[in-house]
Amino acid sequence: MPFKVIIMLLGKLYDQYKNAIKLEELKGNIEVAAIGDIAPYARSLDGWRLCTTEEALSSGFDYLIMSQGVRETENAALTFSKIGIDPERVLSIEIFGAQCFDFPGYVRLHHSKLSIIAKNCWGGFTYHALRLKFRSPFINMFLDDDDFLRFLASPAEYLSLPLTEYDKTRPGAVQADYPLAGLGDLLLHLNHYKSFEDGKRCWEERKARINPDGLFMMAFTTSPQIAESYGKLPYGRKVIFTPEEFGVEGELCLKDYNAWLSEDRSDFWKNVNGVANGTLQYYDPIKLLNGDPDFLRIEKNG
């Protein structure tokens, strides 16, 4: 049975995504009950009933689609909550532009409140591509394998520790042209932050959103030994990107792109980020994160 939705407000974003909405309707995933606008100027628009916002809200719906960006929609959701509408039922129209979008799969992922614990920027790219709220502090940063493995072995313990600024001036200190942070005995590379203070502010805000019952672990490595260590970790939902098939639990081999790598494969991270940011087409991210077995978009060679 299709989800019943209403669209609130008109504008450029409505025109940008209306065809994607039509597609979901044709697939039988949704039924658009009404478009609500402040000053409706016609009886219908694009085959959908056009009415006042009050009339649209009274028509009965499963989800309310705001013709606004993700951040503006978050603010609108708080306003709607004051009249008894669950904020989780208020979605931005921009979700219809997400990679491999499918409304039933998307709302299932949306309600799971997944927290992606990623070794590098893959998590941030994935959240952004799917227009999902960052529910993890592991955004715009990376860790080395040894540090990430230690964190994954005791995440609650490490998350209880304060994030501290790493002193680059002491003898033998790691050097980098971006901020570094300490988390106990771990070193966090805040390579996409202008300052430690900026990184710490984002870390604290996003750490507060972590869903401990919805963890998704992401790692990558070119080492079979390290891949085995990641594979043994007790995470029900995880993906480990590798350039060869190492036979570990959660492995997703990207060997089809190996021709683009340097001889030592030190740039493997580029392929890993590429499948998340849309540069490379390989899997359906909604299905991957939902744990659906048919998440691959390709038929592998050989």
BELLINUR-V277633 format. One line per field, one symbol per residue. phi: phi as a letter, one per 20 degrees, with the letter a starting at -180 (. if undefined). psi: psi as a letter, one per 40 degrees, with the letter a starting at -180 (. if undefined). burial: # if it has 9 or more other ideal C-beta (glycine too) atoms within 8 Angstrom, else .. A space follows every 50 residues. Layout:
phi->???
psi->???
burial->???
//
This chain:
phi->.ffeccddmdqffgffdffffgfffffneccefaddcfcfdbebblndfd bffffffeenaecddeebfffffgffffffffdnefgfedcfffffefgl fbgffffffgfflfdeedfbfgffgfgffeldffdbeeclabcfggffff fffbfffffeefecffefefgmffdbebfccdcmedddeefddfbfffff gfgffeffegdfecececbbaddfffgffffefedfdabcececeemdfn fcedffdffeeffemfeggffffffeenfddbbefffgffnffeefeddf fm
psi->hihhiihhiiadddddedddddddddeedihhdihhidgheidihfeihh aidddddeehidihhhfiiddddddddddddefehhdeehiieedeeihf hhddddddddeefhhhgidaeddddddddefihhfieghfiiiidddddd dddgddddeeiihihhheeiheihiifiiiiigbeihhhgefididdddd dddddddeehheefhhhhiiiehddddddddeighdhihhhieihefihe hhhfeeedeeiidefeedddddddedeedhhdihdddddeehdfeheihi i.
burial->..#######...##..##.###.##...##.######..#.......#.# ###.###.#.#.######.#.###.###.##...#.#.############ ###.######.#.##############.####.########.#.#.#### ##..#..#....#.##.#....#..#.######..######.#..#.### .###.##.###..########....######.#.#..######..#.#.# #####.##..#...#..#..######.....#########.#..#..... ..
//
